[in-house]
Amino acid sequence: MLYYLFQWLAEYHIPGARVFGYISFRAILVAVLALLISAIFGECFIKKLKQRQISETQRDAKIDPFGVNKIGVPSMGGIIIIAAILVPCLLFGRLGNIYMILMLVTTVWLGILGFADDYIKIFKKNKEGLPGRVKIVGQVALGLLIGLTLYLSPQVVIRENIENQRGEERVVIHAAKQIKATQTTIPFVKRNNLDYAKVMQFCGKYAQPAGWFLFVIVTVLVVAAVSNGANMNDGMDGMAAGNSAIIGVALLVLAYVSSHIRFASYLNIMYIPGAEELVIFMAAFVGALVGFLWYNSYPAQVFMGDTGSLTIGGIIGVLAIIIHKELLLPILCGVFFFEDLSVILQRFYYKMGKKRGVKQRLIKRAPLHDHFRTGMDMIEPGCTVKFQKPHQLQHEAKITVRFWIVTIVLAILAIVTLKIR
């Protein structure tokens, strides 16, 4: 809203008004504002939650093994994150930009889904929360909405990167014509554009619409997988917020270079006109999470709940899809991927043993971060564990910081894949 006000003032040559047209200035302003909203509003919101005794049922029985009491710590802190993202974006974002609209819709959509889950857990005293199938339906519906909008909207275009040979030098230029394309970036490959339509060449003359169909399916899978991965990762103080903030910084960089024709040419990646508004959104995303960490770091004063974890995971997945970098997510979101995988493998391994009448686990506890928080003396008698190290439980703060370090390394790797081919 204020963006349009300052644009109007700039037309009348009001001093300083034009500075709001610069992406870098708006991004810094939005990040700072989101951090302040998250920190200041967060304190007031936490007090309200404590007064109303709003805490997750399953958390109430937990006391940290190292003596920190977590009983009654309020939940639904994801509302703080969502508010800190939405307010700066509504104030300083270009609200007519299709990419900004999609990110705001994603935030509200998954925020409502996560809120419904937390509401059932807290107020209805149902530990199971929203049925899993309802969550999946909500995530799939969002994925379909995003995928179909990207397919149908005339604002969603790219300019393809083309290599030209000039003497001994290879020069990257971008096609003058803006096109709708089903291309995405493949890491570690020299000519790094994969066209979903070419994957579907066996469909003959229907290859292009089939490529869009595949693109929509991939969008649905990415949104559901990353959203659930962030949800799984939210099990320790500061874990999901810290990892997501790091991933957010990496996506901000990727969005910036994709929306800047010179950087896109230098890195030999497709140029996406209009994607600069994603930089604004991700600046708010990172600022909101850093502000939330003020209260969520160990020992946590508030938990984000599914209101936060489902939302931040969905935001990461949708933004990666929009900038055509979804194939980088297994690297960038490697921590989320292994959290998901650990749960799947743990259940499979446990069921295999159950068929043979044997109590067995692959790791001490799933998801993966809980494996390090569990000592061998905490495993039920008679149950064998395939991977036992470390035998002693680790401090939660140390596990969290180590997961952050792994995510930092993966984020750097995801960015440098644009040059390492």
DOKOL-922711 format. One line per field, with one value per residue: residue in one letter; x, y, z of N, C-alpha, C in turn. Coordinates in steps of 0.05 Angstrom, whole numbers. Layout:
N
rest (A,...)
nx (X,...)
ny (Y,...)
nz (Z,...)
cax (X,...)
cay (Y,...)
caz (Z,...)
cx (X,...)
cy (Y,...)
cz (Z,...)
END
This chain:
421
rest (M,L,Y,Y,L,F,Q,W,L,A,E,Y,H,I,P,G,A,R,V,F,G,Y,I,S,F,R,A,I,L,V,A,V,L,A,L,L,I,S,A,I,F,G,E,C,F,I,K,K,L,K,Q,R,Q,I,S,E,T,Q,R,D,A,K,I,D,P,F,G,V,N,K,I,G,V,P,S,M,G,G,I,I,I,I,A,A,I,L,V,P,C,L,L,F,G,R,L,G,N,I,Y,M,I,L,M,L,V,T,T,V,W,L,G,I,L,G,F,A,D,D,Y,I,K,I,F,K,K,N,K,E,G,L,P,G,R,V,K,I,V,G,Q,V,A,L,G,L,L,I,G,L,T,L,Y,L,S,P,Q,V,V,I,R,E,N,I,E,N,Q,R,G,E,E,R,V,V,I,H,A,A,K,Q,I,K,A,T,Q,T,T,I,P,F,V,K,R,N,N,L,D,Y,A,K,V,M,Q,F,C,G,K,Y,A,Q,P,A,G,W,F,L,F,V,I,V,T,V,L,V,V,A,A,V,S,N,G,A,N,M,N,D,G,M,D,G,M,A,A,G,N,S,A,I,I,G,V,A,L,L,V,L,A,Y,V,S,S,H,I,R,F,A,S,Y,L,N,I,M,Y,I,P,G,A,E,E,L,V,I,F,M,A,A,F,V,G,A,L,V,G,F,L,W,Y,N,S,Y,P,A,Q,V,F,M,G,D,T,G,S,L,T,I,G,G,I,I,G,V,L,A,I,I,I,H,K,E,L,L,L,P,I,L,C,G,V,F,F,F,E,D,L,S,V,I,L,Q,R,F,Y,Y,K,M,G,K,K,R,G,V,K,Q,R,L,I,K,R,A,P,L,H,D,H,F,R,T,G,M,D,M,I,E,P,G,C,T,V,K,F,Q,K,P,H,Q,L,Q,H,E,A,K,I,T,V,R,F,W,I,V,T,I,V,L,A,I,L,A,I,V,T,L,K,I,R)
nx (16,36,77,54,36,84,104,67,79,130,121,109,156,174,223,264,224,230,265,239,227,270,293,331,330,276,275,310,284,235,253,274,228,194,223,221,166,156,186,168,111,109,123,79,39,54,46,-9,-23,-4,-36,-85,-73,-57,-31,2,-27,3,53,50,66,120,185,248,305,351,335,305,242,188,135,71,87,68,34,20,49,62,28,50,94,67,38,81,102,61,44,89,95,46,48,94,100,90,28,0,30,37,67,77,24,12,48,28,-23,-9,15,-29,-66,-40,-30,-82,-96,-57,-71,-122,-108,-77,-116,-153,-121,-109,-155,-197,-175,-154,-105,-89,-103,-117,-143,-97,-108,-139,-103,-68,-103,-113,-61,-51,-92,-75,-27,-47,-75,-32,1,-35,-47,3,8,-36,-35,-20,21,61,120,182,249,289,354,409,466,518,570,625,678,730,704,649,586,531,465,399,337,299,244,191,168,120,138,156,203,257,311,368,412,485,491,514,487,435,379,319,265,200,163,194,207,159,155,138,85,73,41,16,52,68,21,20,68,58,20,51,84,48,35,85,90,49,69,117,100,70,110,153,126,108,158,182,146,157,209,202,213,247,272,278,295,265,253,304,330,295,300,353,349,313,345,379,342,324,370,373,325,335,379,354,317,345,373,426,456,431,448,503,506,484,429,357,319,272,223,194,200,227,196,192,238,228,187,213,251,219,201,249,264,219,225,275,264,225,257,279,247,237,284,327,319,253,203,157,122,120,81,35,13,54,96,76,64,113,142,111,115,169,171,134,158,206,186,164,209,233,268,260,284,329,316,321,375,380,340,356,358,304,287,313,291,238,248,270,227,194,226,235,184,174,215,202,152,167,196,156,124,154,152,187,215,238,279,301,329,340,297,246,226,291,321,305,330,381,369,355,373,404,385,333,303,251,248,275,275,310,360,382,419,456,490,496,507,493,446,443,452,397,403,453,445,408,439,478,447,432,482,492,450,467,513,490,457,495,519,476,470,520,517,498,542,578,586)
ny (-24,27,28,42,93,121,116,147,197,203,216,269,289,289,295,239,201,167,128,85,54,21,-45,-66,-28,-31,-85,-87,-52,-79,-127,-110,-86,-131,-162,-129,-127,-181,-188,-148,-151,-204,-210,-187,-221,-271,-263,-259,-310,-340,-322,-342,-394,-425,-479,-534,-599,-646,-627,-617,-657,-658,-653,-624,-665,-644,-614,-567,-538,-549,-550,-527,-487,-437,-447,-442,-401,-391,-354,-305,-305,-306,-257,-221,-229,-216,-162,-125,-139,-126,-71,-52,-82,-97,-104,-119,-154,-219,-259,-242,-242,-297,-316,-291,-313,-367,-363,-347,-388,-438,-422,-419,-473,-497,-470,-491,-543,-536,-512,-554,-589,-559,-532,-568,-610,-655,-697,-715,-677,-643,-688,-729,-738,-694,-652,-665,-661,-606,-586,-608,-584,-530,-536,-549,-502,-464,-487,-487,-433,-412,-435,-414,-358,-297,-265,-296,-311,-327,-310,-343,-370,-368,-396,-367,-371,-333,-323,-349,-346,-360,-332,-313,-299,-272,-292,-247,-250,-260,-319,-370,-425,-493,-502,-518,-512,-553,-579,-581,-591,-575,-548,-526,-529,-562,-585,-598,-611,-637,-682,-708,-723,-769,-765,-743,-697,-675,-663,-613,-593,-638,-633,-588,-610,-648,-611,-586,-630,-639,-592,-598,-642,-621,-578,-606,-642,-609,-576,-614,-633,-589,-587,-636,-624,-588,-595,-583,-530,-473,-500,-510,-457,-433,-464,-455,-400,-396,-425,-391,-345,-365,-375,-324,-301,-332,-318,-264,-263,-289,-253,-211,-187,-183,-212,-261,-272,-276,-321,-358,-373,-378,-318,-285,-243,-196,-226,-201,-183,-226,-225,-184,-208,-253,-228,-207,-256,-279,-240,-243,-295,-292,-254,-283,-323,-299,-310,-364,-392,-437,-437,-447,-396,-397,-440,-453,-485,-522,-482,-448,-482,-513,-471,-443,-483,-492,-442,-441,-484,-467,-419,-437,-467,-425,-395,-432,-469,-517,-567,-561,-565,-616,-612,-560,-562,-606,-623,-623,-662,-709,-713,-726,-774,-806,-817,-846,-891,-911,-928,-967,-1004,-1018,-1043,-1086,-1116,-1126,-1163,-1208,-1216,-1187,-1134,-1077,-1022,-974,-926,-892,-858,-828,-765,-752,-715,-727,-774,-761,-737,-776,-823,-889,-913,-897,-926,-973,-1034,-1094,-1079,-1074,-1032,-1009,-968,-941,-901,-832,-861,-836,-785,-721,-651,-608,-556,-559,-598,-570,-526,-553,-576,-528,-513,-553,-541,-491,-504,-535,-497,-461,-496,-506,-457,-450,-489,-466,-448,-490,-537)
nz (0,19,-17,-66,-53,-46,-98,-125,-101,-120,-173,-169,-157,-104,-55,-40,-47,-90,-74,-53,-95,-104,-101,-65,-22,-5,10,54,88,95,119,168,190,194,230,276,285,295,341,378,376,387,441,468,449,468,523,524,507,550,591,576,578,534,508,477,481,479,493,546,582,580,603,600,592,614,655,646,652,611,613,599,564,519,455,384,364,313,291,303,268,218,219,221,171,135,145,132,78,55,63,36,-10,-81,-95,-140,-166,-192,-169,-117,-99,-101,-61,-15,-13,-5,46,79,68,85,137,159,155,188,236,246,258,305,337,346,375,421,442,435,459,434,418,369,332,271,223,186,131,118,123,81,37,39,29,-22,-51,-48,-76,-127,-139,-141,-182,-227,-231,-245,-294,-323,-317,-352,-335,-317,-340,-374,-395,-437,-425,-468,-498,-534,-582,-587,-621,-585,-539,-497,-494,-454,-470,-464,-490,-530,-531,-487,-456,-439,-402,-387,-361,-316,-268,-268,-221,-223,-278,-343,-387,-361,-360,-353,-389,-376,-415,-453,-426,-429,-482,-506,-511,-558,-601,-559,-522,-499,-468,-435,-409,-378,-345,-317,-292,-256,-224,-201,-172,-134,-105,-86,-53,-13,7,26,62,100,115,142,184,210,226,265,326,366,407,371,325,274,260,257,217,174,167,149,100,77,68,28,-13,-22,-45,-92,-116,-125,-162,-204,-220,-238,-295,-311,-272,-279,-331,-323,-290,-322,-322,-327,-338,-299,-306,-261,-216,-176,-134,-101,-73,-37,-8,14,45,86,106,127,164,199,220,245,285,313,333,377,419,413,416,453,524,501,498,472,427,356,334,290,261,248,228,184,151,140,115,69,44,30,-7,-48,-65,-87,-130,-161,-177,-209,-186,-162,-163,-135,-83,-55,-40,-16,23,53,106,121,86,104,154,141,114,153,187,153,141,193,209,170,181,233,226,195,232,268,241,245,298,329,367,341,321,273,283,346,358,318,288,257,289,341,351,368,415,449,497,504,549,550,516,503,541,514,461,401,371,310,293,340,359,376,441,489,508,474,486,476,455,431,391,359,340,312,271,246,226,189,153,136,107,67,43,22,-15,-49,-73,-99,-137,-182,-209,-208,-253)
cax (0,54,93,39,35,110,106,51,94,153,112,109,184,178,250,266,203,238,282,222,226,293,289,349,320,251,281,322,262,216,266,276,201,185,237,210,138,158,198,151,84,113,122,51,23,61,33,-38,-25,0,-60,-107,-63,-58,-7,-4,-32,25,76,46,79,149,205,273,323,372,323,289,214,174,106,54,97,47,37,7,67,63,12,70,109,49,32,105,107,39,42,108,90,22,55,115,101,73,6,-10,49,25,84,71,-3,14,61,9,-44,4,18,-55,-78,-28,-34,-108,-94,-42,-86,-143,-96,-71,-141,-165,-104,-108,-182,-213,-160,-150,-76,-85,-106,-131,-136,-76,-119,-149,-79,-58,-122,-108,-36,-55,-109,-58,-8,-62,-80,-7,9,-53,-43,28,2,-56,-31,-3,43,82,137,211,266,307,383,420,495,529,599,638,706,737,689,620,571,503,446,371,319,283,216,182,152,111,154,156,231,267,340,380,439,509,490,525,463,421,350,303,238,181,150,211,204,134,155,124,56,71,32,5,75,68,2,28,90,46,7,73,93,28,39,110,83,33,87,137,86,64,134,168,109,109,185,185,130,173,233,194,211,265,271,293,303,252,255,331,335,279,312,377,339,301,366,388,321,325,392,365,304,347,394,336,301,364,381,456,464,421,465,529,503,472,403,334,312,244,213,174,206,241,179,197,260,214,172,232,263,200,202,273,262,199,236,297,250,212,278,285,230,236,310,327,294,232,181,133,125,106,58,31,6,79,113,64,65,140,150,96,127,195,165,121,177,225,172,160,234,242,291,249,302,351,305,333,400,375,323,366,351,275,285,322,271,216,257,275,201,184,243,231,158,177,233,188,132,181,203,131,115,170,149,211,214,263,278,324,343,328,270,243,244,320,333,299,350,404,359,346,394,397,370,306,290,235,262,271,275,337,363,402,439,454,507,510,493,482,431,457,436,379,414,475,433,396,460,491,429,435,508,488,433,483,530,473,448,517,522,454,476,543,511,493,567,592,571)
cay (0,50,28,57,120,133,118,171,220,206,229,297,296,293,285,214,182,147,107,62,37,3,-71,-69,-11,-42,-110,-81,-40,-100,-146,-97,-83,-158,-170,-113,-136,-208,-186,-131,-163,-230,-208,-183,-244,-292,-257,-266,-339,-351,-315,-360,-422,-439,-495,-560,-621,-665,-615,-613,-678,-659,-638,-627,-683,-629,-599,-543,-544,-539,-554,-504,-467,-432,-455,-425,-377,-386,-329,-283,-306,-299,-228,-207,-231,-204,-133,-111,-144,-110,-43,-45,-99,-91,-123,-127,-174,-245,-276,-233,-252,-326,-320,-282,-334,-390,-357,-347,-415,-457,-412,-428,-502,-503,-460,-510,-566,-528,-507,-579,-600,-543,-525,-592,-629,-678,-698,-722,-653,-646,-714,-727,-736,-667,-636,-672,-649,-577,-581,-615,-563,-507,-542,-547,-473,-452,-498,-479,-404,-408,-445,-398,-329,-286,-251,-316,-315,-326,-305,-366,-365,-381,-393,-360,-373,-309,-331,-370,-340,-366,-310,-320,-278,-280,-288,-222,-257,-273,-342,-388,-449,-513,-507,-516,-513,-578,-574,-595,-597,-552,-535,-535,-526,-585,-578,-620,-619,-656,-707,-719,-724,-793,-758,-733,-670,-666,-661,-588,-594,-659,-621,-571,-629,-658,-589,-583,-653,-634,-570,-610,-659,-604,-564,-625,-653,-589,-567,-635,-635,-568,-595,-656,-612,-571,-612,-573,-501,-458,-517,-505,-429,-427,-477,-442,-374,-400,-432,-367,-328,-377,-371,-295,-297,-345,-301,-239,-267,-297,-230,-190,-199,-185,-235,-285,-277,-285,-348,-375,-384,-364,-293,-286,-216,-194,-242,-185,-180,-249,-216,-169,-228,-270,-211,-207,-283,-283,-222,-253,-318,-283,-242,-305,-338,-285,-324,-392,-405,-452,-452,-433,-383,-402,-458,-443,-502,-527,-456,-438,-501,-519,-447,-437,-504,-487,-418,-450,-501,-451,-400,-452,-473,-401,-387,-455,-481,-539,-591,-555,-569,-638,-603,-538,-572,-633,-630,-631,-688,-732,-716,-741,-801,-821,-826,-867,-915,-921,-942,-991,-1023,-1027,-1062,-1111,-1131,-1135,-1186,-1230,-1217,-1175,-1106,-1066,-995,-967,-906,-892,-846,-811,-759,-755,-699,-740,-796,-751,-728,-800,-841,-917,-920,-888,-944,-993,-1060,-1115,-1068,-1071,-1008,-1014,-948,-932,-878,-832,-876,-817,-763,-696,-628,-599,-532,-568,-611,-549,-510,-570,-577,-503,-513,-571,-527,-469,-517,-544,-473,-452,-515,-502,-432,-453,-507,-450,-445,-515,-554)
caz (0,20,-41,-86,-44,-52,-127,-132,-92,-137,-197,-163,-151,-75,-48,-25,-53,-110,-61,-48,-119,-105,-88,-42,-1,5,23,80,104,102,137,194,200,201,255,298,290,307,368,395,377,399,471,476,442,487,548,521,506,577,607,567,582,508,503,464,499,479,505,575,598,573,619,587,607,628,678,640,652,587,618,596,545,499,428,364,359,284,286,304,243,196,221,215,142,119,148,115,49,47,64,17,-34,-104,-91,-166,-177,-189,-151,-89,-93,-95,-36,6,-12,8,75,92,65,103,164,167,158,213,258,251,271,332,352,354,395,445,453,435,475,417,412,341,316,245,210,166,104,114,118,55,18,39,16,-50,-63,-52,-98,-152,-144,-149,-208,-248,-234,-260,-321,-336,-315,-373,-322,-310,-364,-371,-418,-436,-427,-492,-500,-560,-585,-599,-622,-565,-515,-496,-482,-448,-474,-459,-513,-527,-528,-462,-462,-418,-406,-366,-355,-289,-266,-258,-210,-232,-306,-357,-399,-337,-362,-359,-398,-370,-440,-467,-411,-438,-511,-515,-515,-585,-604,-533,-503,-484,-446,-416,-393,-357,-326,-300,-275,-235,-206,-186,-154,-112,-89,-72,-31,8,19,42,85,120,125,162,206,224,237,288,349,386,409,350,304,249,254,248,191,153,162,132,74,66,57,3,-33,-28,-64,-117,-128,-134,-186,-225,-228,-247,-321,-312,-256,-293,-354,-313,-279,-343,-313,-339,-327,-292,-301,-240,-192,-155,-111,-84,-55,-15,9,29,66,108,117,143,187,218,233,264,308,328,348,402,440,408,421,478,527,486,512,456,404,333,328,261,249,237,214,158,134,131,96,44,32,17,-31,-69,-77,-104,-155,-177,-190,-225,-173,-144,-163,-116,-56,-40,-29,2,46,59,134,120,71,121,175,129,107,178,197,135,145,220,209,153,195,256,217,186,256,280,227,255,327,341,372,330,310,257,300,372,356,294,266,261,311,366,354,383,441,463,506,502,573,547,497,517,545,494,434,390,355,290,295,368,366,402,462,508,496,470,495,455,442,414,368,342,327,292,248,232,212,166,134,124,87,44,29,5,-36,-68,-89,-117,-159,-206,-223,-210,-272)
cx (17,72,80,37,61,114,90,66,118,146,112,136,188,205,249,245,212,254,265,217,249,288,306,339,295,256,292,300,243,227,266,248,190,197,226,182,139,167,179,123,86,111,94,34,28,47,3,-41,-22,-24,-83,-98,-65,-32,-16,-7,-9,51,75,61,109,165,232,291,344,361,306,259,200,144,92,65,77,54,23,23,70,47,31,85,92,44,57,113,86,40,63,104,66,29,74,118,84,51,-7,7,39,41,79,43,-2,27,43,-13,-33,6,-9,-68,-67,-29,-61,-109,-80,-57,-108,-132,-89,-96,-153,-148,-107,-136,-200,-200,-157,-121,-71,-88,-123,-124,-116,-86,-129,-125,-69,-76,-117,-82,-37,-71,-92,-39,-22,-67,-55,1,-9,-52,-18,25,-16,-50,-12,21,67,97,166,224,289,336,394,450,502,559,609,668,712,720,660,606,542,486,418,354,303,254,211,163,142,125,153,185,237,298,349,407,460,509,497,502,440,391,337,275,220,167,167,211,179,132,140,94,52,62,21,27,75,47,8,51,79,32,28,83,74,31,63,105,68,52,107,124,81,89,149,152,110,137,191,170,144,197,227,191,230,265,290,301,291,255,283,337,320,290,336,368,327,321,376,368,319,347,385,344,315,362,376,320,318,377,411,466,455,438,492,528,492,447,381,328,281,234,192,180,221,223,182,220,248,201,192,247,245,200,225,272,242,210,258,284,237,233,285,270,230,262,309,334,270,212,155,141,110,81,56,23,31,93,102,66,93,150,136,108,152,189,153,141,197,212,170,186,248,267,282,268,327,342,317,360,394,360,331,358,321,272,292,304,248,224,261,249,191,200,239,205,161,193,218,167,144,188,177,120,129,168,173,207,240,258,303,342,328,300,269,223,273,330,327,318,373,395,352,370,385,381,340,290,275,250,255,271,303,337,386,425,436,470,492,494,480,467,448,439,421,391,437,465,422,418,474,473,430,460,505,471,449,501,514,463,470,521,500,459,499,538,505,518,582,577,592)
cy (25,52,45,87,134,135,142,197,225,220,259,307,303,281,259,193,160,123,82,45,18,-22,-73,-53,-23,-68,-106,-70,-61,-120,-135,-94,-110,-167,-155,-122,-163,-206,-171,-144,-190,-230,-205,-208,-267,-288,-265,-296,-351,-345,-334,-390,-438,-453,-522,-582,-639,-654,-615,-633,-678,-641,-645,-645,-669,-610,-575,-552,-532,-543,-527,-482,-462,-440,-435,-400,-372,-361,-305,-281,-296,-269,-212,-209,-214,-173,-118,-115,-128,-80,-36,-62,-88,-111,-131,-148,-202,-262,-268,-243,-281,-332,-312,-303,-359,-387,-359,-375,-435,-448,-420,-458,-510,-493,-479,-534,-559,-523,-533,-591,-585,-540,-549,-615,-656,-679,-703,-697,-658,-672,-710,-724,-708,-648,-640,-659,-619,-570,-587,-593,-537,-512,-540,-518,-459,-461,-487,-449,-398,-416,-425,-368,-318,-271,-270,-323,-317,-317,-326,-357,-381,-375,-388,-362,-349,-313,-353,-367,-348,-344,-319,-296,-290,-273,-263,-228,-270,-296,-356,-415,-467,-521,-504,-520,-540,-572,-592,-602,-572,-535,-543,-530,-552,-576,-602,-629,-639,-683,-723,-722,-748,-788,-745,-704,-658,-663,-636,-587,-616,-650,-603,-588,-640,-636,-585,-605,-649,-612,-581,-626,-642,-590,-582,-635,-633,-579,-588,-638,-614,-575,-616,-644,-595,-588,-603,-542,-488,-474,-509,-475,-422,-439,-463,-414,-376,-407,-408,-348,-338,-372,-341,-289,-308,-328,-275,-243,-276,-274,-207,-201,-201,-209,-261,-293,-288,-314,-368,-389,-367,-338,-292,-257,-216,-209,-227,-181,-204,-242,-201,-189,-244,-254,-209,-235,-287,-265,-232,-277,-311,-270,-263,-321,-325,-299,-354,-407,-417,-435,-435,-421,-388,-423,-448,-460,-507,-501,-445,-457,-508,-495,-442,-458,-499,-463,-425,-465,-484,-432,-414,-460,-448,-393,-410,-467,-505,-563,-586,-561,-593,-631,-581,-546,-600,-642,-638,-658,-712,-735,-732,-770,-818,-832,-849,-893,-928,-938,-968,-1012,-1035,-1048,-1088,-1128,-1142,-1160,-1211,-1233,-1205,-1145,-1094,-1037,-990,-947,-905,-880,-829,-788,-756,-739,-712,-764,-787,-742,-752,-817,-870,-926,-912,-905,-966,-1020,-1080,-1105,-1064,-1046,-1013,-994,-935,-907,-852,-846,-858,-795,-738,-673,-616,-574,-540,-581,-590,-534,-527,-574,-551,-503,-530,-556,-504,-481,-524,-519,-461,-470,-511,-477,-436,-473,-492,-445,-471,-534,-570)
cz (0,-5,-63,-79,-52,-82,-136,-124,-110,-163,-194,-153,-121,-68,-31,-32,-72,-97,-56,-72,-121,-89,-63,-18,12,20,51,99,114,122,166,207,210,227,279,305,305,336,387,399,391,429,481,471,461,514,547,521,534,595,601,569,556,503,492,485,501,491,536,592,595,592,606,604,623,649,672,637,628,590,615,579,524,471,409,359,329,275,286,278,219,196,213,186,127,121,131,85,39,46,41,-7,-57,-104,-118,-179,-171,-169,-122,-81,-85,-68,-12,9,2,38,90,91,85,133,175,172,184,238,266,266,301,349,362,377,422,458,454,450,460,408,383,323,291,233,188,138,98,108,89,33,16,25,-14,-64,-68,-75,-125,-159,-154,-177,-231,-252,-251,-289,-336,-337,-337,-361,-317,-336,-356,-397,-417,-440,-450,-493,-529,-560,-600,-599,-604,-540,-518,-481,-478,-453,-467,-483,-508,-521,-501,-469,-437,-422,-382,-359,-325,-290,-255,-246,-222,-262,-322,-370,-381,-337,-370,-366,-393,-396,-455,-453,-421,-469,-522,-520,-542,-586,-578,-512,-486,-462,-425,-398,-371,-336,-307,-282,-252,-214,-188,-165,-129,-93,-73,-48,-8,22,36,66,107,132,146,187,223,238,261,313,371,385,388,326,277,241,244,221,169,147,144,103,61,54,30,-19,-41,-49,-91,-131,-139,-160,-210,-236,-239,-273,-323,-296,-268,-316,-345,-303,-299,-333,-326,-324,-323,-286,-279,-215,-170,-131,-91,-64,-31,4,26,50,91,122,136,168,208,233,253,288,325,344,374,425,437,413,449,502,517,505,497,434,381,326,298,247,235,219,186,139,123,111,69,29,17,-8,-54,-82,-95,-130,-173,-191,-205,-213,-155,-143,-145,-87,-42,-28,-8,27,54,87,135,107,88,145,166,125,132,189,180,140,172,221,193,168,219,248,207,210,269,267,236,285,342,344,361,319,293,272,326,373,331,301,276,285,338,371,372,411,459,471,504,526,571,527,513,519,523,465,425,371,336,292,323,375,360,424,482,494,495,479,471,440,423,389,348,327,306,267,232,215,186,145,121,102,62,29,11,-19,-58,-85,-108,-139,-185,-222,-226,-228,-288)
END
